[in-house]
Amino acid sequence: MARLFVLLVTASLTGMLVGCDAGPWDAPPYAAIDEVEDIQVAWQACRLDPLTGGPQTPGCENDPPIIMPLNVMVRDARYNTPLNNVKIWYASGHSKIYLLPQEVVEVVGVPDTERWDYVTERGDTFAEFSNAFDGDYRPTFYQGWTDDSGLSSVWLFIEEMPMDDTGQARESGILISIGVDTLTVKLGVAA
């Protein structure tokens, strides 16, 4: 009788502990990533001299780094409802495009216009690094999870777009995966 009691108590405690596991969880087979629009990056680079490899125009400098958010929604494809606490992975397609968690970036303002090309021309600052940022922290892979609204956010820190042999910026991308669904967001170069 004592063994049966110990067995029942152990089984119920084990069940409680397993039931209290908060995740994050692997995505169920019916999970899907919502489509994300491709991003046009306003990036100007210096044309390179094919003989010397240096800039054709003396004193030319590439554009400064760009910091921008990337938000991704994960849904239950059967009912079109958000899925929370689902693991999600991001991978950058270029060694100088970094993926930073929310903790290292602070928003300092919101643009007063929807025209981002106009905003970037003005040179206003809308985000900056927080005190939690270590300057050598430059990951090209990030693993996160969705919040209670099915949303996952990561900050793109674009130090430099990939360039061809002439120094012209080329497109890149961010690969996003939940295991059962994958999406690539193209980072194009705005003309």
FENRAUR-V266109 format. One record per backbone hydrogen bond with DSSP energy under -0.5 kcal/mol. CO is the residue of the C=O (numbers start at 1). NH is the residue of the N-H. If there is no record, write none. Layout:
CO_NH, CO_NH
This chain:
1_5, 2_6, 3_7, 4_8, 5_9, 6_10, 7_11, 8_12, 9_13, 10_14, 11_15, 12_16, 13_17, 14_18, 15_19, 16_20, 18_21, 25_87, 28_31, 30_77, 32_75, 39_41, 39_188, 40_42, 41_43, 41_190, 44_63, 47_56, 49_53, 54_49, 56_58, 57_60, 66_158, 68_156, 70_154, 72_152, 73_34, 74_83, 75_32, 75_77, 76_80, 76_81, 81_76, 82_84, 85_25, 86_146, 88_144, 89_177, 90_142, 91_175, 94_97, 96_98, 96_159, 96_160, 98_100, 98_157, 100_155, 101_104, 102_105, 104_130, 106_128, 114_116, 115_119, 116_120, 117_121, 118_122, 119_123, 119_124, 124_126, 126_108, 126_109, 128_106, 130_133, 133_135, 134_137, 136_138, 139_99, 140_92, 142_90, 144_88, 146_85, 147_150, 150_74, 151_147, 152_72, 154_70, 155_100, 155_157, 156_68, 156_158, 157_98, 157_159, 158_66, 162_170, 164_167, 166_48, 168_164, 172_187, 173_93, 174_185, 175_91, 176_183, 177_89, 178_27, 178_180, 181_178, 181_179, 183_176, 184_186, 185_174, 186_39, 186_188, 187_172, 188_41, 188_190
